[in-house]
Amino acid sequence: MVYDIERFVPRDGIPVLKGFIKNGQLIVWCPFCRCFHIHCATDGTKSMRGHRVAHCAPDSPFTNTGYYIRPFTKGEMTKMRDC
């Protein structure tokens, strides 16, 4: 599968993936692995701030760079819930 990582990479070169917080954990959707990865909130505030090390397969484009996490919009969350 050819994966277009460019659409997830902002100017600083680190990708931004989407996620949400549930039970004190950060849940991020990985479009490469096509599954959710779970991260702990490292600063104790349950925020999505900060760089994350990828929990992806070794051949993932995120393995070398890691990523930032941006919240899903309410509309995106509704679509996921309704699937």
JORA-V883834 format. One record per residue. N is the residue number from 1. RES is the residue in one letter. PHI is phi as a letter, one per 40 degrees, with the letter a starting at -180 (none if undefined). Layout:
n,res,phi
N,RES,PHI
N,RES,PHI
This chain:
n,res,phi
1,M,none
2,V,c
3,Y,b
4,D,c
5,I,c
6,E,d
7,R,c
8,F,b
9,V,b
10,P,c
11,R,c
12,D,c
13,G,g
14,I,c
15,P,c
16,V,b
17,L,b
18,K,b
19,G,a
20,F,a
21,I,b
22,K,a
23,N,f
24,G,g
25,Q,b
26,L,c
27,I,b
28,V,b
29,W,c
30,C,b
31,P,c
32,F,c
33,C,c
34,R,f
35,C,a
36,F,c
37,H,b
38,I,b
39,H,b
40,C,c
41,A,c
42,T,c
43,D,c
44,G,g
45,T,b
46,K,g
47,S,c
48,M,c
49,R,c
50,G,h
51,H,c
52,R,b
53,V,c
54,A,c
55,H,b
56,C,c
57,A,c
58,P,d
59,D,c
60,S,c
61,P,c
62,F,c
63,T,c
64,N,c
65,T,b
66,G,g
67,Y,a
68,Y,b
69,I,b
70,R,b
71,P,c
72,F,c
73,T,c
74,K,d
75,G,c
76,E,c
77,M,c
78,T,c
79,K,c
80,M,c
81,R,c
82,D,c
83,C,c
